[in-house]
Amino acid sequence: MNASNPLTSILQQIAAIPAMERGKLSIIKEGSAGPYYKLQAREEGKNVTRYIPREQASAVQEAIAGYQQFEALTEAYARQVITATRAARAADFKKKPARRKFPWRKPKKSST
């Protein structure tokens, strides 16, 4: 793959994502010192909740944005590969000549 290939560009963008985290960051409640946060995510089919310290909330939010970017880029990558695969198959496809339904039967003679 050369550098101008869009697939290479997508892979480079994926590799440049610094941090990822699945889930949703929510405020549990407002306290006198500030909000209390939790991170909810599905792991192995179960809903998992992690409590996040205030100081880490912005870093976790950035990691969630990184994962959302990752998902968008992998979807774009898959779309491009699927399109290329379909185009390659279409180029290789050659229409077969029409053939009789029952080649062992002789064609009927017309009654005219």
C-alpha contacts under 8 A as a table, 3 or more apart, distances in Angstrom:
res1	aa1	res2	aa2	distance
1	M	5	N	6.37
1	M	8	T	6.81
2	N	5	N	5.53
2	N	8	T	7.34
3	A	8	T	6.42
3	A	9	S	7.22
4	S	8	T	7.46
4	S	9	S	7.41
5	N	8	T	5.36
5	N	9	S	6.52
6	P	9	S	4.95
6	P	10	I	6.29
7	L	10	I	5.15
7	L	11	L	6.28
7	L	77	Y	6.33
7	L	80	Q	7.48
8	T	11	L	5.09
8	T	12	Q	6.15
9	S	12	Q	5.13
9	S	13	Q	6.27
10	I	13	Q	5.08
10	I	14	I	6.25
10	I	73	L	6.38
10	I	74	T	7.92
10	I	76	A	7.93
10	I	77	Y	6.58
11	L	14	I	5.05
11	L	15	A	6.20
12	Q	15	A	5.05
12	Q	16	A	6.23
13	Q	16	A	5.10
13	Q	17	I	6.79
13	Q	73	L	7.81
14	I	17	I	5.61
14	I	70	F	6.03
14	I	73	L	6.82
14	I	74	T	7.95
15	A	18	P	7.96
17	I	20	M	7.52
17	I	66	G	6.06
17	I	70	F	7.50
18	P	63	A	7.91
18	P	66	G	7.33
19	A	62	E	7.55
19	A	63	A	4.88
19	A	66	G	5.96
19	A	67	Y	7.59
20	M	62	E	7.84
20	M	63	A	4.21
20	M	64	I	5.74
20	M	65	A	7.39
20	M	66	G	4.99
20	M	67	Y	4.64
21	E	60	V	7.00
21	E	63	A	4.98
21	E	64	I	4.73
21	E	66	G	7.32
21	E	67	Y	5.80
22	R	41	A	6.04
22	R	64	I	5.84
22	R	67	Y	6.38
23	G	39	L	6.32
23	G	40	Q	5.23
23	G	41	A	4.10
23	G	42	R	7.18
23	G	64	I	6.82
24	K	39	L	5.52
24	K	40	Q	5.34
24	K	41	A	6.58
24	K	64	I	7.43
25	L	37	Y	6.78
25	L	38	K	5.77
25	L	39	L	4.53
25	L	40	Q	6.62
25	L	57	A	7.87
25	L	60	V	7.67
25	L	61	Q	6.80
26	S	37	Y	5.61
26	S	38	K	5.45
26	S	39	L	6.39
26	S	40	Q	7.92
27	I	30	E	7.49
27	I	35	P	6.22
27	I	36	Y	5.64
27	I	37	Y	4.53
27	I	38	K	6.41
28	I	35	P	7.25
28	I	36	Y	5.39
28	I	37	Y	5.48
28	I	38	K	6.45
29	K	35	P	5.76
29	K	36	Y	5.53
29	K	37	Y	7.65
30	E	34	G	5.72
30	E	35	P	4.23
30	E	36	Y	6.24
31	G	34	G	4.97
31	G	35	P	5.57
31	G	36	Y	7.00
34	G	54	R	7.71
35	P	54	R	7.06
36	Y	51	Y	7.99
36	Y	52	I	7.48
36	Y	53	P	7.22
36	Y	54	R	6.60
37	Y	51	Y	5.97
37	Y	52	I	5.22
37	Y	53	P	6.75
37	Y	54	R	6.81
37	Y	57	A	7.11
38	K	49	T	6.51
38	K	50	R	5.52
38	K	51	Y	4.30
38	K	52	I	5.34
39	L	49	T	5.58
39	L	50	R	5.09
39	L	51	Y	6.21
39	L	52	I	6.70
40	Q	47	N	6.80
40	Q	48	V	5.68
40	Q	49	T	4.53
40	Q	50	R	6.53
41	A	47	N	5.70
41	A	48	V	5.38
41	A	49	T	6.63
42	R	45	G	5.94
42	R	46	K	5.29
42	R	47	N	4.51
42	R	48	V	5.92
43	E	46	K	5.31
43	E	47	N	6.38
43	E	48	V	6.52
52	I	56	Q	6.47
52	I	57	A	6.36
53	P	56	Q	5.45
53	P	57	A	6.52
54	R	57	A	5.30
55	E	58	S	7.30
56	Q	59	A	5.32
56	Q	60	V	6.15
57	A	60	V	5.15
57	A	61	Q	6.15
58	S	61	Q	5.01
58	S	62	E	6.25
59	A	62	E	5.11
59	A	63	A	6.24
60	V	63	A	4.96
60	V	64	I	6.20
61	Q	64	I	5.07
61	Q	65	A	6.30
62	E	65	A	5.01
62	E	66	G	6.19
63	A	66	G	4.87
63	A	67	Y	6.36
64	I	67	Y	5.14
64	I	68	Q	6.32
65	A	68	Q	5.03
65	A	69	Q	6.19
66	G	69	Q	5.07
66	G	70	F	6.16
67	Y	70	F	4.84
67	Y	71	E	6.24
68	Q	71	E	5.14
68	Q	72	A	6.32
69	Q	72	A	5.13
69	Q	73	L	6.13
70	F	73	L	5.17
70	F	74	T	6.10
71	E	74	T	5.24
71	E	75	E	6.16
72	A	75	E	5.18
72	A	76	A	6.29
73	L	76	A	5.03
73	L	77	Y	6.11
74	T	77	Y	4.91
74	T	78	A	6.09
75	E	78	A	5.11
75	E	79	R	6.18
76	A	79	R	5.10
76	A	80	Q	6.30
77	Y	80	Q	5.27
77	Y	81	V	6.26
78	A	81	V	5.17
78	A	82	I	6.02
79	R	82	I	5.17
79	R	83	T	6.11
80	Q	83	T	5.11
80	Q	84	A	6.17
81	V	84	A	5.10
81	V	85	T	6.04
82	I	85	T	5.02
82	I	86	R	6.14
83	T	86	R	5.23
83	T	87	A	6.17
84	A	87	A	5.07
84	A	88	A	6.13
85	T	88	A	5.16
85	T	89	R	6.22
86	R	89	R	5.09
86	R	90	A	6.10
87	A	90	A	5.05
87	A	91	A	6.17
88	A	91	A	5.11
88	A	92	D	6.30
89	R	92	D	5.14
89	R	93	F	6.13
90	A	93	F	5.12
91	A	94	K	7.93
99	R	103	P	7.72
100	R	103	P	5.46
102	F	105	R	5.75
103	P	106	K	7.44
